[in-house]
Amino acid sequence: MSRIGLVAGHGKLPIIFAKAAKESGETVIAFALKGVTQEDLAGYVDKIHWLEWGNFQKALLLLATERIKRIVMLGKIDKEILFKGDEKLDDKARSMLKKTGDRKDYPILKGVAGILGKLGIEVMDSTTYLKDLIPSKGVLTKREPTKEEWEDIAYGKDVARELSRFDIGQTLAVKDKTVIALEAIEGTDETIKRAGELTSVGFSV
């Protein structure tokens, strides 16, 4: 049995992970954000620490106190908080963001992982204990896409491949080889809603 630190954002994914990890004999210590993480996560972990947004130094101290050597980061954190919650950032968080040079997802995650690595803490693969949730290759809907839909999908993949290097977002909606909506800071759900408002019929995501 080992101790895993679960840095939990919003949604059910942290709960699903905690249940699976504990069933495998792991001890799960959660680090939750007040107002973000679902409160019922507390019933699925061995221990939970509630933190204010931006209190990075306290989080690091708790990781050391709990003797955590492996952590996983799961759950949604709206990127808006990165731009609206600056006044809540402690000195450690401000220093880390300054070193990343921007506020894109991957540089921030890389910066956090770098700090944790210096403390001897490994950032685990987020799919650990969640392999059953990863879809297999093939058609997942009730029918196969039409010829036109396959063409939209192929076009969308090309656009997404180009966009990925800018670290803007992971979702785009396409109709008749025309990009209807791109994901930015608003997130996947809002991107899909916006695409629905802009078209009278279906589109490919």
Beta strands, then each sheet from edge to edge (+ up, - down):
strand 1: 3-8
strand 2: 27-33
strand 3: 47-51
strand 4: 70-74
strand 5: 122-123
strand 6: 172-175
strand 7: 178-182
sheet 1: 3+ 2+ 1+ 4+ 5+
sheet 2: 6+ 7-
end
